[in-house]
């Protein structure tokens, strides 16, 4: 699981196995350890929500995805889910949860668990 945060935008990317775990078990979590504590980020499935949402927890971030949106997600062409959460009259939080695709350029990173990039020339 990869997380990118810039200002009021949070993007989480999931590999094939992580999407499968999320959709079967209802939870995927990653922990980053620091000398003074841990930072957690997770995605859970929710029966109660209708849109993607996020909450700030004591030591991290929790994305909540409506369970009905996750049906067949590991096997369908849906790249991900996006939501703009209104915070104040002029501020919002941008959320993006998506499948992690292989890069188009060769990298020194194991990409065997990532989705094939739809822009790749076969």
N, C-alpha and C positions, 0 to 999 in steps of 0.2 A: 504494500500500500504506500502510495506517495501522497504527500500533502504539500500544497503550495499556498502560501498566504501572502497577499500583498494588499495593504490597506484594508478595505472592507470587502475583500474578495477571497474566498477560500475554495480551492479545488482539490478534490481527492480523486486519485486514479487507482483503479483496482485491476490486478492481473486476472487471468482466467480462473485460477484456483480460488482466488479471493472472492470473485463474483459468485462462484459455485458455493463456497462456504457460506457467504452472506445469504444466498437464496435458500439454502437447505437448513442452516442452523440459526439464521436470524441475527447474527452478530459477527463482525470482524473487527479486531482491535490491534493496534500497534502501540508500542511503548518506546519512548526515547528516554534514556537515562542520562541525567546530569549529575555533577558532583553533589548538588544540593537537593535533588529530588527527581521526580519522573514527570514526563509530559505524555499524556495519553490522547490518542485520537482513535475514534471508532465510528462505525456505521452500524445502525440497528434497523431492523424492520419493525414497522408499527402498524397495528390494526386500527389505530385511532385517527391517524392523520390522512389528509387528502393531498398534501404537497410535501416536497422535500423541505426539511427544516433543520436548524442547528441550534444547539445549546452550549453555552460555556459552562463547564463543570469546574470543580475545584482545581484539578490538575490537567485540564485538557478540553477537548472539543468532541461533541457527539453529534453526528449527522443522523437524522431519522428519515428513513425512506418508507413511504406507504407500501405495505405488503403487496397490495394488488399491482403495483408498478413493477415489482420484482419477478412476477410470474413469467417464466420462460426467458428472463433476461440473459442467462448464460448462453442461450442458443439463438436468440433473435438478433436482428440488425440494429437494435436500439443502442446508440453509442452511450447515452447517459441521460441525466436529469439535471435540470437547471431551475433555479428559483431566485427571485429577487424579494428579499424580506424587508418590508418597510420598517425603519427604525424611528425616524422623526419626519417632519415635513419635508426635509431636504436631504435625508440620509437613508441609505438602504444597505443591506448586506447581500452580496452576490454569492450564491452557492452553486457549485458545480460538482456533480458526482459522475464519473465516467469510466469506461473501460480504458485500460492502458494499452496503447498500440505500440508495435515495434517501430523503431525509428527508421526513417528512410535512408539515413546515412549509417555506415558501419560504425559501431561504438564498441568499446572494450567493456561491455556490460552484458550479462546473461539476459537475453530477451526471450528465452524459450517458453516462458509462461505468459507472455504477452499476446494480445490478439494480433493477427496479421493486419498490417496497415492497409486500409482500403485504397490508398493512393499509390501503393507499390505497383510497379510495372512487373507483370509476370512474364 
